[in-house]
Amino acid sequence: MYTETISLSSIDAVKKFVCIANEYDFTINLLSDKYKIDAKSIMSVFSLDLSKPITVEIEEECPEKLKKEIQEFKL
């Protein structure tokens, strides 16, 4: 399992992150407080409190390409 703490503090950041997540066939989840949502759903992402740090959770082996793409959002 791969986890990373990120920040999605703008609308553009959310759009870009969701686009990146949709490039992959495996499940990518976002966790914030007690909520766990599908990172591929822009509506679900906007339902989170984006003023707080968010944890990305990938249960599969995370490709290096995705790790590099996520770095942009890392705290």
DSSP file (Angstrom, degrees, kcal/mol; ACC not computed):
  #  RESIDUE AA STRUCTURE BP1 BP2  ACC     N-H-->O    O-->H-N    N-H-->O    O-->H-N    TCO  KAPPA ALPHA  PHI   PSI    X-CA   Y-CA   Z-CA
    1    1 A M              0   0    0      0, 0.0     2,-0.4     0, 0.0    58,-0.2   0.000 360.0 360.0 360.0 142.4    0.0    0.0    0.0
    2    2 A Y  E     +A   58   0A   0     56,-2.9    56,-2.8    58,-0.3     2,-0.3  -0.967 360.0 178.3-118.5 131.7    1.2    3.5   -0.8
    3    3 A T  E     +A   57   0A   0     -2,-0.4     2,-0.3    54,-0.2    54,-0.2  -0.979   3.4 172.7-132.1 148.9    0.1    6.6    1.1
    4    4 A E  E     -A   56   0A   0     52,-1.6    52,-3.5    -2,-0.3     2,-0.5  -0.983  28.6-127.9-152.1 141.0    1.0   10.3    0.7
    5    5 A T  E     +A   55   0A   0     -2,-0.3    70,-1.3    50,-0.2     2,-0.2  -0.821  39.0 168.8 -94.6 129.5   -0.3   13.4    2.3
    6    6 A I  E     -AB  54  74A   0     48,-3.6    48,-2.8    -2,-0.5     2,-0.4  -0.774  29.9-131.3-131.9 173.5   -1.2   16.1   -0.1
    7    7 A S        -     0   0    0     66,-2.5     2,-0.4    -2,-0.2     3,-0.1  -0.999  10.7-174.3-130.0 130.9   -3.0   19.5   -0.4
    8    8 A L        +     0   0    0     -2,-0.4    44,-0.1    44,-0.4     6,-0.1  -0.700  24.1 156.5-119.8  75.5   -5.6   20.3   -3.0
    9    9 A S        +     0   0    0     -2,-0.4     2,-0.3    42,-0.1    -1,-0.1   0.432  53.9  45.0 -90.1   0.0   -6.1   23.9   -2.1
   10   10 A S  S  > S-     0   0    0      1,-0.1     4,-2.0    -3,-0.1     5,-0.1  -0.943  80.0-115.8-139.0 162.8   -7.4   25.2   -5.4
   11   11 A I  H  > S+     0   0    0     -2,-0.3     4,-2.6     1,-0.2     5,-0.2   0.903 117.6  52.6 -61.8 -41.8  -10.0   24.3   -8.0
   12   12 A D  H  > S+     0   0    0      1,-0.2     4,-2.5     2,-0.2    -1,-0.2   0.876 107.0  52.4 -63.4 -37.2   -7.3   23.8  -10.6
   13   13 A A  H  > S+     0   0    0      2,-0.2     4,-2.6     1,-0.2    -1,-0.2   0.909 110.2  48.4 -64.7 -41.7   -5.3   21.5   -8.3
   14   14 A V  H  X S+     0   0    0     -4,-2.0     4,-2.7     2,-0.2     5,-0.2   0.945 112.4  48.3 -62.9 -48.0   -8.5   19.4   -7.8
   15   15 A K  H  X S+     0   0    0     -4,-2.6     4,-2.1     1,-0.2    -2,-0.2   0.924 114.0  46.3 -58.6 -45.8   -9.1   19.2  -11.6
   16   16 A K  H  X S+     0   0    0     -4,-2.5     4,-2.3     2,-0.2    -1,-0.2   0.917 112.8  49.2 -64.9 -43.9   -5.5   18.3  -12.3
   17   17 A F  H  X S+     0   0    0     -4,-2.6     4,-2.7     1,-0.2    -2,-0.2   0.922 111.2  49.1 -62.6 -44.4   -5.4   15.6   -9.6
   18   18 A V  H  X S+     0   0    0     -4,-2.7     4,-2.1     1,-0.2    -1,-0.2   0.893 110.3  51.7 -62.9 -39.8   -8.6   14.0  -10.7
   19   19 A C  H  < S+     0   0    0     -4,-2.1     4,-0.4    -5,-0.2    -1,-0.2   0.914 111.2  47.7 -62.0 -42.7   -7.4   13.9  -14.3
   20   20 A I  H >< S+     0   0    0     -4,-2.3     3,-1.5     1,-0.2     4,-0.3   0.937 110.8  51.3 -62.4 -47.0   -4.1   12.2  -13.1
   21   21 A A  H >< S+     0   0    0     -4,-2.7     3,-1.4     1,-0.3    -1,-0.2   0.861 104.4  58.0 -59.7 -36.9   -6.1    9.7  -11.0
   22   22 A N  T 3< S+     0   0    0     -4,-2.1    -1,-0.3     1,-0.3    -2,-0.2   0.584  90.5  72.0 -73.0  -9.2   -8.3    8.8  -14.0
   23   23 A E  T <  S+     0   0    0     -3,-1.5     2,-0.3    -4,-0.4    -1,-0.3   0.618  91.1  72.5 -76.4 -12.3   -5.2    7.8  -16.1
   24   24 A Y    <   -     0   0    0     -3,-1.4     4,-0.1    -4,-0.3     0, 0.0  -0.815  70.0-146.3-113.0 146.2   -4.8    4.7  -13.9
   25   25 A D  S    S+     0   0    0     -2,-0.3     2,-0.1     2,-0.1    -1,-0.1   0.663  75.3  79.9 -82.2 -18.5   -6.9    1.5  -13.9
   26   26 A F  S    S-     0   0    0      1,-0.1     2,-0.3    -5,-0.1    -2,-0.1  -0.394  92.0 -85.2 -90.9 168.7   -6.6    0.7  -10.1
   27   27 A T        -     0   0    0     -2,-0.1    32,-0.5    11,-0.0     2,-0.4  -0.527  38.0-173.3 -76.6 132.2   -8.4    2.3   -7.2
   28   28 A I  E     -C   58   0A   0     -2,-0.3    11,-2.8    30,-0.1    12,-0.4  -0.994   9.7-169.3-124.9 122.7   -7.1    5.6   -5.8
   29   29 A N  E     -CD  57  38A   0     28,-2.7    28,-2.7    -2,-0.4     2,-0.4  -0.787  13.7-148.1-111.7 154.7   -8.8    6.8   -2.6
   30   30 A L  E     -CD  56  37A   0      7,-2.5     7,-2.7    -2,-0.3     2,-0.4  -0.979  13.2-160.0-118.6 136.4   -8.6   10.1   -0.7
   31   31 A L  E     +CD  55  36A   0     24,-2.7    24,-2.7    -2,-0.4     2,-0.3  -0.962  17.2 164.1-120.3 132.3   -9.0   10.2    3.1
   32   32 A S  E >   - D   0  35A   0      3,-2.1     3,-2.6    -2,-0.4     2,-0.2  -0.941  66.7 -43.6-147.7 122.9   -9.9   13.2    5.1
   33   33 A D  T 3  S-     0   0    0     -2,-0.3    15,-0.0     1,-0.3    21,-0.0  -0.396 126.6 -20.5  53.9-119.5  -11.1   13.0    8.7
   34   34 A K  T 3  S+     0   0    0     -2,-0.2     2,-0.3    -3,-0.1    -1,-0.3   0.343 117.4 100.2 -98.8   6.6  -13.6   10.1    8.7
   35   35 A Y  E <   -D   32   0A   0     -3,-2.6    -3,-2.1     2,-0.0     2,-0.4  -0.746  45.3-174.4-101.3 140.7  -14.3   10.2    5.0
   36   36 A K  E     +D   31   0A   0     -2,-0.3     2,-0.3    -5,-0.2    -5,-0.2  -0.978  20.4 171.9-130.2 116.8  -12.8    7.9    2.3
   37   37 A I  E     -D   30   0A   0     -7,-2.7    -7,-2.5    -2,-0.4     2,-0.5  -0.811  40.0 -94.2-128.1 164.8  -13.7    8.7   -1.2
   38   38 A D  E >   -D   29   0A   0     -2,-0.3     3,-1.5    -9,-0.2    -9,-0.2  -0.671  26.7-151.1 -77.6 120.1  -12.9    7.8   -4.8
   39   39 A A  T 3  S+     0   0    0    -11,-2.8   -18,-0.2    -2,-0.5   -17,-0.2   0.597  92.0  66.4 -69.8 -10.3  -10.2   10.1   -6.1
   40   40 A K  T 3  S+     0   0    0    -12,-0.4     2,-0.7   -19,-0.2    -1,-0.3   0.507  84.6  81.9 -88.8  -4.9  -11.5    9.7   -9.7
   41   41 A S    <>  -     0   0    0     -3,-1.5     4,-2.3     1,-0.2     5,-0.2  -0.885  61.1-164.7-105.7 109.5  -14.8   11.5   -8.9
   42   42 A I  H  > S+     0   0    0     -2,-0.7     4,-2.2     1,-0.2    -1,-0.2   0.859  91.2  53.9 -62.5 -35.2  -14.5   15.2   -9.0
   43   43 A M  H  > S+     0   0    0      2,-0.2     4,-0.7     1,-0.2    -1,-0.2   0.900 108.9  48.9 -65.9 -39.8  -17.7   15.7   -7.1
   44   44 A S  H >4 S+     0   0    0      2,-0.2     3,-0.7     1,-0.2     4,-0.4   0.910 109.8  51.4 -65.3 -41.7  -16.5   13.4   -4.3
   45   45 A V  H >< S+     0   0    0     -4,-2.3     3,-1.5     1,-0.3    -2,-0.2   0.919 107.7  52.2 -62.6 -43.0  -13.2   15.3   -4.1
   46   46 A F  H 3< S+     0   0    0     -4,-2.2    -1,-0.3     1,-0.3    -2,-0.2   0.671  98.5  66.9 -68.3 -15.0  -15.1   18.6   -3.8
   47   47 A S  T << S+     0   0    0     -4,-0.7    -1,-0.3    -3,-0.7    -2,-0.2   0.641  87.9  87.6 -78.3 -13.1  -17.2   17.2   -1.0
   48   48 A L  S <  S-     0   0    0     -3,-1.5     2,-1.2    -4,-0.4     6,-0.0  -0.408  95.6-102.1 -81.1 160.3  -14.0   17.0    1.2
   49   49 A D    >   -     0   0    0      1,-0.2     3,-1.4    -2,-0.1    -1,-0.1  -0.729  39.2-172.2 -80.0  98.3  -12.8   19.8    3.4
   50   50 A L  T 3  S+     0   0    0     -2,-1.2   -42,-0.3     1,-0.3    -1,-0.2   0.461  72.7  75.6 -79.0  -0.5  -10.0   21.0    1.1
   51   51 A S  T 3  S+     0   0    0      2,-0.1    -1,-0.3   -44,-0.1   -42,-0.1   0.594  92.3  65.6 -81.9 -10.5   -8.5   23.4    3.6
   52   52 A K  S <  S-     0   0    0     -3,-1.4   -44,-0.4     1,-0.1    -4,-0.0  -0.723 100.4 -88.3-107.3 158.5   -7.1   20.4    5.5
   53   53 A P        -     0   0    0      0, 0.0     2,-0.4     0, 0.0   -46,-0.2  -0.340  42.5-149.9 -62.0 148.3   -4.4   17.9    4.4
   54   54 A I  E     -A    6   0A   0    -48,-2.8   -48,-3.6   -22,-0.1     2,-0.5  -0.946   4.7-135.8-123.5 141.8   -5.7   14.9    2.5
   55   55 A T  E     -AC   5  31A   0    -24,-2.7   -24,-2.7    -2,-0.4     2,-0.4  -0.869  10.3-148.1-102.0 127.7   -4.2   11.4    2.4
   56   56 A V  E     -AC   4  30A   0    -52,-3.5   -52,-1.6    -2,-0.5     2,-0.5  -0.790  16.6-167.0 -88.7 133.7   -3.9    9.6   -0.9
   57   57 A E  E     +AC   3  29A   0    -28,-2.7   -28,-2.7    -2,-0.4     2,-0.5  -0.983  11.8 177.7-128.6 122.6   -4.2    5.8   -0.5
   58   58 A I  E     -AC   2  28A   0    -56,-2.8   -56,-2.9    -2,-0.5     4,-0.2  -0.981  11.8-168.1-124.9 118.2   -3.4    3.3   -3.2
   59   59 A E  S    S+     0   0    0    -32,-0.5    -1,-0.1    -2,-0.5   -31,-0.1   0.738  70.5  69.4 -79.5 -23.0   -3.7   -0.4   -2.3
   60   60 A E  S    S-     0   0    0    -33,-0.4     2,-0.5     1,-0.1   -58,-0.3  -0.259 108.1 -75.9 -81.8 175.0   -1.9   -1.6   -5.4
   61   61 A E        -     0   0    0    -60,-0.1    -1,-0.1    -2,-0.1    -2,-0.1  -0.652  56.1-126.7 -70.9 126.7    1.8   -1.2   -6.0
   62   62 A C        -     0   0    0     -2,-0.5    -1,-0.1    -4,-0.2     2,-0.0  -0.650  17.4-126.0 -84.7 123.6    2.2    2.5   -7.0
   63   63 A P     >  -     0   0    0      0, 0.0     4,-2.0     0, 0.0     3,-0.3  -0.343  17.0-123.0 -64.6 147.0    4.0    3.2  -10.3
   64   64 A E  H  > S+     0   0    0      1,-0.2     4,-2.3     2,-0.2     5,-0.2   0.853 111.3  60.8 -58.3 -36.1    6.9    5.6  -10.2
   65   65 A K  H  > S+     0   0    0      1,-0.2     4,-1.9     2,-0.2    -1,-0.2   0.918 106.0  45.9 -59.1 -44.2    5.2    7.8  -12.8
   66   66 A L  H  > S+     0   0    0     -3,-0.3     4,-2.3     2,-0.2    -1,-0.2   0.905 109.3  54.8 -66.9 -41.4    2.2    8.3  -10.5
   67   67 A K  H  X S+     0   0    0     -4,-2.0     4,-1.2     1,-0.2    -1,-0.2   0.907 109.5  48.0 -57.9 -41.4    4.5    9.0   -7.5
   68   68 A K  H  < S+     0   0    0     -4,-2.3     4,-0.5     1,-0.2    -1,-0.2   0.893 110.7  50.7 -66.8 -39.8    6.2   11.7   -9.5
   69   69 A E  H >< S+     0   0    0     -4,-1.9     3,-0.7     1,-0.2     4,-0.2   0.858 108.6  52.4 -66.3 -34.8    2.9   13.2  -10.6
   70   70 A I  H >X S+     0   0    0     -4,-2.3     3,-2.2     1,-0.2     4,-0.6   0.776  89.7  79.3 -71.6 -27.1    1.7   13.3   -7.0
   71   71 A Q  G >< S+     0   0    0     -4,-1.2     3,-1.0     1,-0.3    -1,-0.2   0.809  82.1  65.8 -52.7 -33.1    4.8   15.2   -5.8
   72   72 A E  G <4 S+     0   0    0     -3,-0.7    -1,-0.3    -4,-0.5    -2,-0.2   0.797 107.4  40.1 -59.0 -29.3    3.3   18.5   -7.2
   73   73 A F  G <4 S+     0   0    0     -3,-2.2   -66,-2.5    -4,-0.2    -1,-0.2   0.457  88.8 122.2-100.2  -4.0    0.5   18.3   -4.5
   74   74 A K  B <<   B    6   0A   0     -3,-1.0   -68,-0.2    -4,-0.6    -3,-0.0  -0.266 360.0 360.0 -65.1 144.3    2.7   17.0   -1.6
   75   75 A L              0   0    0    -70,-1.3    -1,-0.1     0, 0.0   -69,-0.1   0.465 360.0 360.0 -77.3 360.0    2.8   19.1    1.5
